[in-house]
Amino acid sequence: MTYNREYFEQLDQQDPLAPFRDQFALNAGEIYLDGNSLGARPKKAAQRAVQVMEQEWGKDLIRSWNTHNWFELPYRIGDKIASLIGADKGEVVCTDATGINLYKAVATALKLAPKRKVVLMEGSNFPTNNYMIQGLVAQLGDGYEVRFAEDHEFAEKIDEDVAVVCLTQVHYKTGRLLDMQAITEQAQHKGCLVVWDLCHSAGALPVDLNAANADLAVGCTYKYLNGGPGSQAFIFVARRHQNKVNQPLSGWWGHSAPFNFERDYQPGEGISQMLTGTQGILGLAVTEVGIDVMCAADMQQIRAKSQALTRYFIELVEERCGQFDFTLVSPREDELRGSQVAFSHAQGYPIMQALIDAGVVGDFRAPDILRFGFAPLYNSYCDIWDAVERFHDIMLTERWKQPRFNQRHAVT
Ligand SMILES: *Cc1c(COP(=O)(O)O)cnc(C)c1O
């Protein structure tokens, strides 16, 4: 079918999520399609940061741990995140980076499956996941190892040596969505635990960890949860696994009585032992603002709009830029795709730079992928139409061939 801008204007008028856009600070004239890398800033995050700076840190200083409940923040935010990912209160804390939480989660899972020593991972996953677990098995020694498989091979690669299957639900490059429930069931049936990485699913689609009987999970808050650059990540440990083993980064914040300053480590109850050291309060306070915005939205509406945005984007790019040799890398079926779309093109890098220059902000992932993320809380249907207009123009005029678009930046 051939669309026009009026068609997308009408979709915006009918969109129940449209009012959320006004809660975000967006640049006029810019179409931000990189919320899967760094979510946009909720307007209120700035006020919250100033409040912590001037009052809580500036005036109340050390008292704020109690009077402003700084001490509670990792739990309070964790409980809010829990409500977004199908977990219960007391199963999630917001702390540390995703990679560090993954280390703690996989180490914990390995201790829960003591007779086995293999961690099965997806080689093409976001590399830090592989690096962290390679570091973990090197530390453990004694026959522990990482094995890699790609998605169509998971089932056959799970044998009686595999202790932990560690997977990212939505692939960071392709946007492919895995069936959490089916894979968890399969792996558990073969005696393994599963650690899920929700970096590209939390806030992007409905996740139901407990319905899937998930074991452990981690994820970040600076992508679809709009927590801010490098904001604290989260870790989930199913209630049935809590209080059984100790995670290795046993710091004083995870101690059962941190202010007794005892010589020896005693793990705290429940999820609390997943904390390690003093928490970054500035980051947590700002993160909570993004989580609160997300908690006010309906996740089914988010998913429906995300599927529509990505579907229209694929259709329009293929219709209007199809002759320029782009290959769709993301799944075409709505139900197999997260909230992003990737196309490959041999000249992907300069084309993406030209797009960013024209106010269509996506990103490039080596070697040849143009990646576009769709955040239903602040992306409109007209964004899709306007982005593809500019995309088409760049290809038709060959503006991407300007030498300045081939200069590489440190962060792509
Ligand atoms: C974004 C992302 C990360 C980020 O990890 P950090 O520790 O925050 O740097 C990790 N894994 C996956 C799959 C991601 O998409």
Ligand as a Chemical Component Dictionary entry (heavy atoms), coordinates in Angstrom:
data_LIG
# 
_chem_comp.id                   LIG 
_chem_comp.type                 NON-POLYMER 
_chem_comp.pdbx_formal_charge   0 
_chem_comp.three_letter_code    LIG 
# 
loop_
_chem_comp_atom.comp_id 
_chem_comp_atom.atom_id 
_chem_comp_atom.alt_atom_id 
_chem_comp_atom.type_symbol 
_chem_comp_atom.charge 
_chem_comp_atom.model_Cartn_x 
_chem_comp_atom.model_Cartn_y 
_chem_comp_atom.model_Cartn_z 
_chem_comp_atom.pdbx_ordinal 
LIG C1 C1 C 0 23.441 -2.335 26.403 1  
LIG C2 C2 C 0 23.842 -3.728 26.733 2  
LIG C3 C3 C 0 24.759 -3.988 27.753 3  
LIG C4 C4 C 0 25.408 -2.867 28.497 4  
LIG O1 O1 O 0 26.250 -3.282 29.505 5  
LIG P1 P1 P 0 26.966 -2.218 30.433 6  
LIG O2 O2 O 0 27.526 -3.030 31.520 7  
LIG O3 O3 O 0 25.922 -1.228 30.862 8  
LIG O4 O4 O 0 28.013 -1.520 29.633 9  
LIG C5 C5 C 0 25.047 -5.308 28.044 10 
LIG N1 N1 N 0 24.480 -6.323 27.361 11 
LIG C6 C6 C 0 23.604 -6.096 26.357 12 
LIG C7 C7 C 0 22.995 -7.253 25.622 13 
LIG C8 C8 C 0 23.268 -4.805 26.008 14 
LIG O5 O5 O 0 22.421 -4.578 25.000 15 
# 
loop_
_chem_comp_bond.comp_id 
_chem_comp_bond.atom_id_1 
_chem_comp_bond.atom_id_2 
_chem_comp_bond.value_order 
_chem_comp_bond.pdbx_ordinal 
LIG C1 C2 SING 1  
LIG C2 C3 SING 2  
LIG C2 C8 DOUB 3  
LIG C3 C4 SING 4  
LIG C3 C5 DOUB 5  
LIG C4 O1 SING 6  
LIG O1 P1 SING 7  
LIG P1 O2 DOUB 8  
LIG P1 O3 SING 9  
LIG P1 O4 SING 10 
LIG C5 N1 SING 11 
LIG N1 C6 DOUB 12 
LIG C6 C7 SING 13 
LIG C6 C8 SING 14 
LIG C8 O5 SING 15 
# 
